[in-house]
Amino acid sequence: MWKPQIVGHLSAEEIILERLISGKIPMIIIHGFYDKKSCQTAAERIKNHDQSQFQDGELRHIGPFLMAHATDKERYFKDSMECKITYEEIFYGITNPVLQIYEAVARMFPGHSVSLAREFQYDYSPAVIRIHEKGRSVPVHKDNVKYEGREYAVSNIDHQLSCVLHLQESESGGDLVLYNRAWKKGDEQFRNIDFGYSQNLTESSQSCRAPNLGAGDLVIINPMYYHEVTRVTGDVPRITLGMFLGIYSQKRKIVAWA
């Protein structure tokens, strides 16, 4: 049975990581990773944030993400620099969850360095905050910087993981679902014009729905496996902070970006 691995904290769990990368388990879940009071504070600041600074699309979000700028590196790095002030305001006086994730990943990969990805003198975006409001969903998709981000230095990584920290859960809907089907290049014929892939790709695949997630829970997946977020049906929005981890196996180095 394809079931998530639930752990109390991130430590040196090399066997679990190997199972995640190879697809033997769908996800790692760490309940209570980030303090609930800090989640509340951050969520309120996000909801009260200057609306003009939200980047609109299917989902409202704060901060740039690389896949939306696959062919516009100049704009991506410019937006990445400008969003630093916003993140400082949101996490002022509370623990910065981005740094907390870095520290936890360093314990998870003993002997590896962990840092924000840089290209020449430019920092990548450290994270993206997404606000999933009522009626919104994320279609079946994969994330693969080696294929879709070839203009960027991080496309040279060996493995990619995705970390999603839940700052506020919707009262209903907005569930993360992962499918036991890894992307392959031939799947591009099933790609939607705007974003995502046809549901036909995953309809016969085993799936795993992230169980009982709440504010402060961290989920780590291999984003090469197809995944989606179901439609939010409640009035309370789902708010998440997400980042990717790129692993350089030989260099024993991990870089993070969004």
C-alpha positions, 0 to 999 in steps of 0.5 A: 500500500502506498502510504505517507511516512509520518515522522515526529521531526526531521533527522538523519533519515537517509532510508526514508529519503531514498524511498521518497526519491525512488517513489516507494513512499508518496510523501513525508509528513511532519506534524507540528513542524512550525509553531501554530501561534506563528502560523496564525500571526503569519496568516493574518499578516498575509491576509492583511498584506497590501493587495496590490503586491499579490501576483494574480493568476489562478492562485494569488501568491506572494513572491515569484516562482521560477516556472512562471519565469522560465524564459525571463530570468531578468524579471525573475531575479528582479522580483526575487530581490524585491520580495525579500522585504515582504517576507521580512515583514510577514515573519518579523518577530517570529521564527522565519520558517524558511530558515527553519526548513533549511536547518531541518534539511541539514539534519536530514542530510548530514554532511551536506551544505544547505543554502539558498540557490544563487546564480552569479551574484543573484539570489533565487526566490526563497519561497512562494506563499500561495493563497488558495481561496474558495473555488480554486484548485491546482490541476494534475501537474509535475515540477521538474526544473531539469526539464522546464528550467534549463535556462537556470543553473539549478537545472543541473541538480541530481534530484528535486524535492518539494517542501510545502508548509501549511500556514492555514488549512481551508475548512474543506477541500484543498487537499494534496493528492499525489499519484504513483506515476512519475512524469516521462517526456512522452507525457507531454502530448497530454499537457494542457495548453495553459497548465497541468495535464489531462486527468487521463494520465493518472486515472488508473494510478494509485493515489495518496491523499495527504491525511489530516493536515493542519497549520504548522504541518510540513509535507515533502514530496518528490514533485516528479510524481504527478500531484494536484490540490483539490478544489477549496470548498470552504470560506477559509482559504488554504495558505501555504509556503512552498520551496524546492530543494535541489540535491547535488549528490557528488558535491553533497550540496543542497540548494533551495529555491521557489 
